[in-house]
Amino acid sequence: MSEPHVIYLDGETLTPAEIIMIARQRATVEVSQDAWPKIHAARAVVERILEDNETVYGINTGFGALVHERISQDDLAQLQLNLIRSHATAIGPTMSVEAVRCMMVIRLNSLCKGHSGIHPDCINQLVLYLNLGIHPSVPRIGSLGASGDLAPLSHLALTLIGEGEILVDGGATPTTIALDEHDLLPISLTAKDGLSLINGTSQMCAFAILAHQSLGELLTLADVILATSMEARKCSLTPSNPQVHLARPHPGQQTVAHRLNTLLAESPIMESHAECDRVQDPYSFRCAPQVHGAIWESYRRLDDMLRIEINSATDNPLIFPNPSDPGVNEVLSQGNFHGEIVAMVCDGMTLGIFELGSISERRMDQMLDPSRSEMPAFLAKNSGLESGLMIVQYVAGASLSELHGRTGPRTAFSTSTSAGQEDHVSMGATSAWNLLEATQHLAEILACESLIACEALEHEALEPAAHVRGFKNLVRTIAPPLDEDRSTSKELIELSHHLQHGGWLARLEAEYGRLSRGEDFF
């Protein structure tokens, strides 16, 4: 049996793909040997401050509006314990195991960056929990996205000290039971530990990482589905001519046009109507590179942001050891915990997802309307007696409406907290969760277009291009051609799942060739 893959955390090089591997328990974690000197150096600053009896926020003061309250040496451990207990107030549905594991490894990697001053015992306990599969039970709602994801992360921290609950078989059980089973001891919090564990952007990044993982496949498959609809509707490939996109060289637009040219190269259907008298296709086909391309650029922005954020120190205060000039200047109070960048990028991506769903629904309308498609009404075998796929478009419209409700920016709301000390917040966790939910609606809408486009191809005598043919074959493993009216509910649900999680893109690319991710244009 092969050894499990190990991912080494150093606060600098973690990738979204590695987080997903850890989240799905396909890899274990270790702290990189390069990280430990930084961790110990920052901790030494905390210890020196305590020895010298200096007053420094986050180490021996109260928190938030209580910043001016000096805490005695004898009460510092109780201060951290009180912090965790009082802040573990989250409500709502419990986060999934995947989301919790994402949050755990993001928090751990941030601590490994070496600016938190946390005691190494806390880091080692997080490593053990991840590798042993001990997963804190964390209610989802409670973060305002500034001062970090305080309430959710406090539920995580509770389990490290032997309190709170962990997830077991879909339910929750006291943490003490898991510690006994694994012969583990709870850690004891020391100065700065509690604040370092809960003050960061780890929950919002966890949701954003899960959305990022889903969208990486879904947005590329959206272009495959677009190509399938273009074949079914006998659309022109002229709008994807490289000259067009050199004249307006937005990289996302160029990427999508390049994909369409790759997808539809040597298509017998395309070649059959190359000289037809249709001058222009409807916008939902003709302008697809411009629309899909803009959304791809939003995704690239999400990717860039996450790669920075998951390798950042996001708690407060931060410690910058300076042995040549030791003192309070080594500890800086600042705002890296503020999730504005995460929130705004997630909000922008959610709006892009809506636009992609919207243009997809318009293409369905084009294929189902006999006056424009020159195919049977609603692709029914016996139009009139049968409704065919009429209501599949309705379902897409209903899901699009759900998606439309998510387009309002969560970042646009703020509230003042902690007696006015924390007077502007990002709502980053809400924005990221909203994005994750939006990806599900997009998958549902694209499932509807897939079903309609593949059925429309049944009315075409010629074979489509290779990638399209392969995609149609995958769809047909779930949804056979129409012989008569039938319920397609379970088929659409299963299609939606496979578009997000079925590995279809990898299968298509393995057999028919890789599709560009924009390497030549970004």
Buried (B, 14 or more C-beta within 10 A) or exposed (E): EEEEEEBBBBBBBBEBEBBBBBBEBEBBBEBBEBBBEBBEBBBBBBBBBBEEEEEBBBBBBBBEEEEEEEBEEEEBBEBBBBBBBEBBEBEEEBBBBBBBBBBBBBBBBBBBBBBBBBBEBBBEBBBBBBBEBBBBBBBBBBBBBBBBBBBBBBBBBBBBBBBBBBBBEEEBEBBBEBBEEEEBEBBBBBBBBBBBBBBBBBBBBBBBBBBBBBBBBBBBBBBBBBBBBBBBBBBBBEBBEEEBBEEEEBBBBBBBBBBBBBBBEEBEBBEEEEEEEEEEBBEBBBBBBBBBBBBBBBBBBBBEBBBEBBBBBBBBBBBBBEEEEBEBEBBBEEEBBBBBBBBBBBBBBBBBBBBBBBBBBBBBBBBBBBEEBEBBBBBBBEBEEBBBBBBBBEBBBBBBEBBEEBBEBBBEBBEEBBEEEBEEBBBBBBBBBBBBBBBBBBBBBBBBBBBBBBBBBBEBEBBBBBBBBBBBEBBEEBBEEBEEBEEBEEBBBBBBBBBBEBEBBEBBBEEBEEBBBBEEBE
